[in-house]
């Protein structure tokens, strides 16, 4: 019976393998983009942040499980809007930093960073200027209870229809970068030993 179990598992996987496409379904062709409202795919949307750690090395963390919506018309890109919600409490880092970022202040004092129950961060676009495959997206970032204007440099990554085994929805994806100063958002602990400037690298995937 033990010998039969691996065989049964292999047989169960055969239908899924048969549905696997022979090539990536997404492409760089903007012709694959259709107008409408898209929802962020939380499993494939990330905000990666990097800062200079004491001049010794870059240090990187990730915000995942991002939600939001994108309204897009390829014939009128300047009218596009995007609204994203980022769960700060789910921040991921190496080692103990995640715990420090979410640690409450001692004896009622202000925490060093976000504290134990941080509010979600949000980004809401206010203007989109598109040129070919790239766009400048201006919007308001609310982080740690502070709202500041932020500009993203975005690039179209790909679009197409997902295979049936993944829901068969129309997908569109972008990458984007931005730089912010953490002290602007009340997160200046350790500046300037650890850099104030934080580089953001965003991978955003949306499903229609």
Buried (B, 14 or more C-beta within 10 A) or exposed (E): EEEEEEEEEEEEEEEEEEEEEEEEBBEEEBEBBBEEEBEBBBEBBBBBBBBBBEEEEEBBBEBBBBBBBBBBEBEEBEEBBBBBBBBBBBBBBEEEBBEBBBBBEEEEEEBBBBBEEBBBBBBBBEEBEBEEEEBBBEBEBBBBEEEEEBBBBBEBBBBBBBEEEBEEEBBBBBBBBBEBBBBBBBBBBBBEEBBBBBBBBBBBBBBB
